[in-house]
């Protein structure tokens, strides 16, 4: 079954059940499908051709899912843009993808106008105008023939390495993403409700089709506000939630430990490292309902899973990201692509049906990313323990080489997080005359708590080798993050290296 067939199957099976709830408005499966058909016919009438890339500049809303489905039915490739990015970043992405049509919401009309002026031949279409045109459009499914290798999504990654790149997913690979979620993370029932507050263009959106196929609901919020999110859980009868660690921290700080959780029985988290104190506090408050996944844009959603059962007990491997998912093969390799010895850290390589087809317009990057025979490099360093649990060590691009030693920021951050005064932290490498790179920690203290850099370095020294101890601790008000909550170490690291000549590739 291809991705577009999944859309049709869900609509056919569940017709008059509620599919999407947004504020006090809702759409049934039949209404979503009919709206998608009409939008698809409008796009086709405008001259959008099969395989053409269509830019989408809009946030979460009532019509986000129908528009995604419309692109599928028009055989268009979606190019979603994170509204939080700059005009320069948007322009580069649209130009790189060769987008000729950009659909945008009314609040982003100014940005769309600016992009139209920057890019020759770009046509912009307001979402309101698109909806107006659907009144005269056919409600019949255009039924264009689809192929497994049709590229349906070109998703630009959050840019932690600073390299512009879009992972491409096909009809077949995205359908495999849906199957991966249902096999490893959640098996929805018709009365289930998934709450979406993170942007639907990222991980949260991958849960839409699994719930759609089973006749379950998507409750959509504009964005993430802790109080509104906590209120939405009992209000919408939410049974499943998907959070990044930063969101969970904010919910607990906003009174989530004592909030009414109603029917909530599963919280899925991932995208960035989860501080152990946070997950322990969350489980004490909400119970053992947490499941962790590890994945990336190039191979979503989960390469490995730490299920709820593995979160409890004296030997619970909370620092792990679990065992490989049932539909993924994982190897740990060295820089030459050869397997590393058992117990040693190595770069994760994956082979799975949900892996991307390749980066858009990036033959050199694709050549270094794919190992052959279907294996994909992830640029994440990890190790397996003797029970087969996978432990992430760090991104290869974030590794600090201090003297002759490799320092993985994640390990130092975990040590800092274990100090009760640390709310958030990030570790990067700074230029150093003696060691080439020195470990520097950026720390956000907990409110009302006083701590010194010397105390924190002593805390780390008691837990890690001396060369891993931060040479400097900088206290900051916030740690920079991407639109999906990932720590942007590059934003902290680059100012430290301004004007310093470096070797060793893009960092």
C-alpha positions in Angstrom: 0.0 0.0 0.0 1.4 3.4 -1.0 1.0 6.5 1.1 -1.8 8.0 -1.0 -3.6 4.6 -0.8 -3.5 4.9 3.0 -5.3 8.2 2.8 -8.0 6.7 0.6 -8.3 3.6 2.8 -8.8 5.6 6.0 -11.4 7.9 4.4 -13.3 4.9 3.0 -13.4 2.9 6.2 -14.2 5.7 8.7 -16.2 8.2 6.7 -18.4 10.0 9.3 -16.1 9.6 12.3 -14.4 12.7 13.6 -10.8 12.9 12.2 -9.5 16.3 13.2 -10.3 18.6 16.0 -8.9 22.2 16.1 -10.2 24.4 18.8 -14.0 24.4 18.5 -14.0 23.2 14.9 -13.7 19.7 13.6 -13.7 17.7 10.3 -14.9 14.1 9.7 -12.9 11.7 7.6 -15.2 12.3 4.7 -14.8 16.1 5.0 -11.0 15.9 5.1 -10.9 13.6 2.1 -13.3 15.8 0.1 -11.4 19.0 1.0 -8.2 17.2 -0.1 -9.8 16.2 -3.4 -10.9 19.8 -4.1 -7.6 21.3 -3.1 -5.8 18.8 -5.3 -8.0 19.7 -8.3 -7.3 23.4 -7.7 -3.5 22.7 -7.7 -3.9 20.7 -10.9 -6.0 23.4 -12.5 -3.2 25.9 -11.8 -0.8 23.7 -13.7 1.0 21.9 -10.9 2.6 18.9 -12.7 3.2 15.4 -11.3 6.5 15.4 -9.3 6.5 19.2 -9.0 7.7 20.6 -5.7 5.1 22.8 -3.9 6.2 24.9 -1.0 4.1 25.0 2.2 4.5 28.0 4.6 1.9 27.5 7.3 1.7 26.4 10.9 -0.7 23.9 12.5 -4.4 24.4 11.7 -7.6 22.9 10.7 -6.5 22.6 7.0 -2.9 21.5 7.5 -3.7 17.8 7.1 -6.2 18.2 4.2 -3.5 20.2 2.3 -0.9 17.5 2.9 -3.3 14.9 1.5 -4.1 17.2 -1.5 -0.5 17.3 -2.5 -0.4 13.5 -2.4 -3.5 13.3 -4.6 -2.0 15.9 -7.0 1.2 13.8 -7.2 3.1 16.9 -5.9 6.1 16.8 -3.7 5.6 18.8 -0.5 8.4 21.2 0.6 7.3 22.3 4.1 9.0 25.4 5.5 9.5 26.1 9.2 7.8 29.5 9.8 10.4 30.4 12.4 13.2 30.5 9.9 14.5 33.7 8.2 13.5 35.0 4.8 17.0 34.2 3.6 16.8 30.6 4.8 13.3 30.3 3.2 14.6 31.7 -0.1 17.5 29.4 -0.2 15.3 26.3 0.4 12.8 27.3 -2.3 15.5 28.1 -4.8 17.3 24.8 -4.0 14.1 22.8 -4.4 13.0 24.6 -7.6 9.7 25.5 -6.0 7.3 27.4 -8.4 4.2 27.5 -6.2 4.1 28.5 -2.5 1.0 28.0 -0.4 0.9 30.2 2.7 -1.3 31.1 5.6 -2.7 34.6 6.0 -0.4 35.5 8.9 2.6 34.8 6.7 1.5 36.8 3.7 4.2 39.4 4.3 6.9 36.7 4.2 5.3 35.1 1.1 5.3 38.5 -0.7 9.0 39.0 0.2 9.9 35.6 -1.1 8.0 36.3 -4.4 10.0 39.4 -4.9 13.3 37.6 -4.2 12.6 34.6 -6.4 11.8 35.0 -10.1 8.9 32.9 -11.2 7.6 32.1 -7.7 3.8 32.0 -7.5 2.2 32.5 -4.1 -1.2 31.3 -3.1 -2.9 32.2 0.3 -4.5 29.4 2.1 -7.7 31.4 2.2 -7.7 31.9 -1.5 -7.1 28.2 -2.1 -10.1 27.4 0.1 -12.2 29.9 -1.7 -11.3 28.3 -5.0 -12.3 24.8 -3.7 -16.0 25.8 -3.8 -15.9 25.6 -7.6 -13.6 22.6 -7.8 -14.6 19.0 -8.3 -14.9 16.9 -5.1 -13.9 13.8 -7.1 -10.5 12.2 -6.3 -8.3 12.9 -9.3 -7.0 9.4 -9.0 -3.6 10.1 -10.6 -1.5 7.0 -10.9 1.2 6.8 -8.3 4.5 4.9 -8.3 6.4 3.6 -5.2 9.4 5.8 -6.1 7.4 9.0 -6.5 9.1 11.6 -4.2 6.3 13.1 -2.1 8.3 15.0 0.6 11.5 17.0 0.6 12.0 18.0 4.2 14.9 20.3 5.1 16.6 19.2 8.2 17.0 21.5 11.2 20.5 22.5 10.2 22.6 21.5 13.2 25.5 21.2 10.8 24.8 24.3 8.9 24.5 22.5 5.6 21.4 23.1 3.5 19.9 19.6 2.8 16.5 18.1 2.2 15.8 14.5 2.9 13.5 13.0 0.2 10.8 10.5 1.0 8.8 8.5 -1.5 5.3 7.0 -1.7 6.9 3.7 -0.5 9.3 5.0 2.2 6.6 7.2 3.8 4.2 4.3 3.9 7.0 2.4 5.6 7.3 5.2 8.1 3.6 4.7 9.0 4.1 0.9 9.3 7.2 1.5 11.5 5.2 3.7 13.9 2.4 1.2 14.2 4.8 -1.8 14.7 7.1 -0.1 17.2 5.4 2.8 19.0 1.6 2.8 19.0 -1.3 0.7 17.7 -4.2 3.1 17.7 -7.8 2.2 18.4 -10.8 4.1 17.0 -11.5 5.9 20.2 -7.9 7.1 20.6 -6.8 10.8 20.3 -3.3 12.0 19.5 -2.5 15.6 20.7 -0.4 17.6 18.2 1.3 20.8 19.4 4.7 20.6 17.8 4.8 21.5 14.1 3.0 18.9 11.9 5.8 19.2 9.3 8.1 17.3 11.7 7.9 14.2 13.8 4.4 15.0 15.2 2.9 14.9 11.7 4.1 11.3 11.1 1.5 10.1 13.6 -1.4 11.5 11.6 -1.6 8.6 9.1 -1.3 5.8 11.7 -4.2 7.2 13.6 -6.1 8.0 10.4 -5.9 4.4 9.2 -7.4 3.2 12.5 -10.2 5.8 12.7 -8.7 7.7 15.5 -8.5 11.5 16.0 -5.9 14.2 15.7 -6.4 17.0 18.1 -4.3 19.9 16.7 -3.1 23.0 18.7 -1.6 26.1 17.1 1.6 25.6 19.0 3.0 24.6 22.3 1.9 26.5 25.3 2.3 24.5 28.5 -0.9 25.6 30.2 -3.0 25.2 27.0 -1.4 21.8 26.4 -2.2 20.5 29.9 -5.8 21.8 29.6 -6.2 20.1 26.2 -5.4 16.6 27.5 -8.7 16.1 29.5 -10.7 18.5 27.3 -10.1 16.5 24.1 -9.9 13.1 25.8 -6.3 12.7 24.7 -4.9 9.2 24.9 -1.5 9.7 23.2 1.1 12.5 23.2 4.4 13.1 21.4 6.8 15.4 23.2 10.4 16.5 23.0 12.3 16.7 26.3 12.2 20.5 26.4 8.4 20.3 26.2 8.1 17.8 29.0 10.4 20.0 31.2 8.1 22.9 30.5 5.0 20.9 31.3 6.4 19.8 34.7 7.5 23.4 35.5 3.9 24.6 34.7 2.3 22.2 37.2 2.1 19.1 35.0 3.0 16.9 38.0 -0.4 17.6 39.5 -2.4 18.2 36.4 -5.4 16.2 35.3 -4.3 13.7 32.7 -7.7 12.1 32.0 -7.4 9.2 29.5 -3.7 9.8 28.7 -2.0 6.4 28.6 1.0 6.9 26.4 3.7 9.6 26.0 6.2 9.1 23.2 9.4 11.2 23.4 12.5 11.7 21.3 14.3 14.2 19.0 16.9 15.1 21.6 18.5 13.7 24.8 16.2 13.4 27.8 17.8 14.4 31.2 17.3 11.5 33.6 15.9 13.8 36.4 13.2 15.0 34.0 12.0 11.5 33.0 12.1 10.3 36.6 10.0 13.2 37.7 7.6 12.7 34.9 7.2 9.0 35.6 6.6 9.7 39.3 3.8 12.1 38.3 2.1 10.4 35.4 3.2 6.7 35.8 5.2 4.3 33.6 3.6 5.5 30.3 6.7 6.8 28.5 8.2 5.4 25.4 11.4 6.8 23.9 12.4 6.6 20.2 15.5 7.4 18.4 15.4 8.4 14.7 16.2 11.2 12.3 14.7 13.0 9.3 16.6 10.7 7.0 15.1 7.6 8.6 12.0 8.4 10.7 10.5 7.8 12.9 12.2 5.2 15.0 15.5 3.3 14.5 15.4 2.1 18.0 12.8 2.1 20.8 12.9 2.1 24.6 9.4 0.9 25.5 7.5 1.8 28.7 8.4 -1.5 30.3 12.1 -0.7 30.0 11.7 2.6 31.9 11.0 0.8 35.3 13.0 -1.4 37.6 16.4 -1.1 39.2 18.2 -2.0 36.0 16.1 0.3 33.8 18.5 1.6 31.0 17.1 5.2 31.0 20.3 6.4 29.4 19.7 4.2 26.4 17.6 4.7 23.4 16.5 1.1 23.5 16.8 -1.8 21.1 16.7 -1.6 17.3 13.1 -1.4 15.9 11.7 -4.6 14.5 12.0 -3.3 10.9 15.5 -1.7 11.0 18.9 -3.2 10.8 21.7 -1.3 12.7 25.5 -1.6 12.5 28.1 0.5 14.1 30.9 1.4 11.7 34.2 3.3 11.6 35.1 6.1 9.3 35.8 3.7 6.5 32.4 1.9 6.9 33.8 -1.2 8.5 32.1 -2.7 11.6 33.7 -1.7 14.9 34.6 -4.3 17.6 31.8 -5.3 20.0 31.4 -2.8 22.8 33.3 0.0 21.0 31.6 3.2 19.9 30.9 3.7 16.2 28.8 5.6 13.8 25.3 4.2 13.4 24.5 2.8 10.0 20.9 1.8 9.2 19.2 -0.2 6.6 15.4 0.1 6.6 12.4 0.4 4.2 11.6 3.9 5.7 15.0 5.4 5.0 15.1 8.3 2.6 15.7 8.1 -1.1 18.6 10.6 -0.8 19.2 14.3 -0.3 17.9 16.6 -2.9 20.5 18.1 -5.3 23.4 16.8 -3.2 25.3 14.1 -5.1 28.5 14.5 -3.1 26.7 14.4 0.2 24.7 11.3 -1.0 28.0 9.6 -2.0 29.3 10.0 1.6 26.0 9.2 3.3 25.2 5.9 1.6 27.5 2.9 2.2 26.0 0.7 -0.5 23.6 -2.2 -0.3 21.0 0.0 1.2 23.0 1.1 4.2 22.7 4.8 5.4 25.2 6.6 7.6 23.4 8.6 10.4 26.4 10.7 11.6 25.4 9.6 15.1 28.0 7.8 17.3 26.7 5.1 19.6 27.6 1.8 21.3 25.8 -1.3 22.3 25.9 -2.7 25.8 26.0 -6.4 26.6 22.2 -6.6 26.7 21.9 -5.2 23.2 20.7 -1.7 24.3 21.9 1.2 22.1 23.5 4.2 23.8 24.0 7.4 21.8 27.3 9.0 22.4 27.1 12.0 20.1 26.9 13.5 16.6 30.1 13.0 14.7 30.0 16.7 13.7 29.7 17.7 17.4 32.7 15.6 18.7 35.4 17.6 20.4 39.0 16.6 19.8 40.9 17.9 22.8 44.6 17.1 22.5 44.7 13.5 21.3 41.3 12.6 22.9 37.8 12.5 21.6 35.2 14.1 23.9 31.5 13.6 23.2 29.5 16.5 24.4 26.5 14.3 25.3 28.6 12.5 28.0 29.7 15.8 29.6 26.1 17.1 29.4 24.8 14.1 31.2 27.3 14.6 34.0 26.2 18.3 34.3 22.5 17.4 34.2 23.0 15.2 37.3 23.8 18.3 39.3 20.6 19.6 41.0 21.3 23.2 40.1 21.4 22.6 36.3 18.2 23.1 34.4 19.7 22.9 30.9 23.2 22.7 29.4 25.1 22.3 26.2 28.7 21.5 25.6 30.9 22.6 22.6 34.5 22.9 21.7 36.3 26.2 21.7 39.7 27.1 20.2 42.6 26.4 22.5 46.3 27.1 21.9 47.5 24.1 23.8 44.7 21.5 23.2 43.4 22.7 19.8 39.9 22.4 21.3 38.8 23.0 24.8 35.5 21.8 26.4 33.2 24.7 27.2 29.8 24.3 28.9 26.8 26.7 28.6 24.5 26.2 31.6 21.0 27.5 32.4 20.7 27.3 36.3 17.4 26.3 37.9 15.4 29.3 39.1 16.3 30.5 42.5 19.4 28.3 42.7 23.0 29.7 43.0 25.9 27.7 41.7 29.4 28.5 40.5 31.4 27.3 37.6 34.0 25.8 40.0 31.3 23.7 41.7 30.0 22.4 38.3 33.5 21.5 37.1 34.2 19.7 40.3 31.0 17.8 39.9 32.0 16.7 36.4 35.5 15.8 37.5 34.2 13.4 40.1 32.4 11.5 37.3 34.5 11.8 34.1 38.1 11.8 33.0 40.0 15.0 33.5 40.2 15.8 29.8 36.4 15.8 29.6 35.9 18.4 32.3 34.8 21.8 31.0 37.7 24.3 30.9 35.1 27.0 31.2 31.4 27.3 32.3 29.3 30.1 30.8 25.9 30.8 32.5 23.2 31.8 30.1 19.4 32.5 30.2 18.6 29.9 27.5 20.1 27.3 25.2 19.4 27.9 21.5 17.2 25.3 19.9 15.7 24.5 16.6 12.0 24.6 15.8 11.6 21.0 17.0 13.5 21.5 20.2 16.9 20.2 19.2 19.9 21.9 20.8 21.7 24.0 18.3 25.3 23.6 19.4 26.5 25.3 16.3 24.9 28.5 17.4 27.0 28.4 20.6 30.1 27.1 18.9 30.5 29.4 15.9 31.0 32.6 17.8 33.8 31.0 19.7 35.5 30.2 16.4 34.9 33.4 14.6 38.1 34.4 12.8 39.9 31.2 13.7 41.0 29.0 10.8 39.9 25.4 11.2 40.6 22.1 9.5 38.8 18.8 9.5 35.6 19.7 7.5 32.3 21.2 8.3 31.6 21.4 12.0 
